[in-house]
Amino acid sequence: MGVPVKFVGVGEGMDDLMPFEPKSFSEALLS
């Protein structure tokens, strides 16, 4: 799609959006 990811949702509300950080996201997936 060519659209960069800017935020990732960590919950269900608008307050649960966090800036997307590729390194920390991939480390959390693999831990």
Backbone bond lengths (Angstrom), bond angles and torsions (degrees), N, CA, C in turn:
res aa  C-N    CA-C-N  psi(-1)  N-CA   C-N-CA  omega(-1)  CA-C   N-CA-C  phi
1 M - - - 1.440 - - 1.523 111.46 -
2 G 1.311 117.76 -26.57 1.453 120.48 178.26 1.517 115.33 77.38
3 V 1.329 116.87 15.93 1.464 121.01 -179.37 1.528 108.26 -104.52
4 P 1.344 118.31 121.99 1.466 119.55 -179.46 1.527 111.99 -71.29
5 V 1.326 115.54 147.38 1.467 121.48 176.42 1.520 107.67 -83.65
6 K 1.321 117.09 124.11 1.470 121.81 -179.41 1.521 112.28 -106.46
7 F 1.346 116.81 -34.70 1.458 121.60 -177.45 1.519 109.57 -134.90
8 V 1.329 115.87 154.46 1.456 122.15 175.18 1.522 107.64 -128.18
9 G 1.322 116.14 138.06 1.456 121.12 179.25 1.514 110.86 -87.80
10 V 1.326 116.95 128.42 1.460 121.70 -179.91 1.522 111.44 -112.78
11 G 1.309 116.46 9.13 1.462 122.34 179.91 1.510 109.23 -163.25
12 E 1.311 115.79 -155.51 1.458 120.05 -175.43 1.523 114.19 -106.55
13 G 1.326 118.17 -13.25 1.460 120.73 -175.53 1.519 112.82 -104.27
14 M 1.323 115.31 170.74 1.463 120.55 177.91 1.528 111.64 -65.33
15 D 1.327 116.91 -26.97 1.463 120.63 178.54 1.523 112.03 -74.24
16 D 1.323 117.36 -7.52 1.457 122.07 -177.26 1.526 112.93 -95.71
17 L 1.323 117.71 11.44 1.460 121.24 175.68 1.521 109.19 -87.34
18 M 1.328 115.39 132.03 1.458 120.95 178.99 1.520 108.54 -126.02
19 P 1.322 117.81 150.34 1.468 119.63 175.01 1.527 109.88 -58.36
20 F 1.325 116.31 137.68 1.464 121.20 -179.87 1.514 109.96 -79.91
21 E 1.327 115.69 122.50 1.456 122.52 176.67 1.523 106.85 -120.21
22 P 1.341 118.20 104.29 1.469 121.74 -172.94 1.528 114.28 -53.71
23 K 1.324 118.04 -41.90 1.464 120.35 -176.98 1.528 111.57 -65.21
24 S 1.328 117.36 -50.34 1.465 119.61 -178.59 1.525 110.90 -68.16
25 F 1.341 117.98 -32.94 1.462 121.13 177.80 1.527 110.46 -64.74
26 S 1.329 117.48 -46.42 1.464 120.20 -179.42 1.526 111.41 -68.77
27 E 1.332 118.18 -35.34 1.467 120.71 176.63 1.525 110.70 -64.56
28 A 1.326 117.74 -39.14 1.464 121.21 179.16 1.527 111.01 -67.48
29 L 1.324 117.58 -35.48 1.462 120.54 178.12 1.522 111.75 -66.13
30 L 1.321 116.91 -35.58 1.460 121.39 -174.99 1.521 113.89 -91.18
31 S 1.321 118.27 -5.43 1.472 119.26 -178.85 1.509 111.43 -94.22
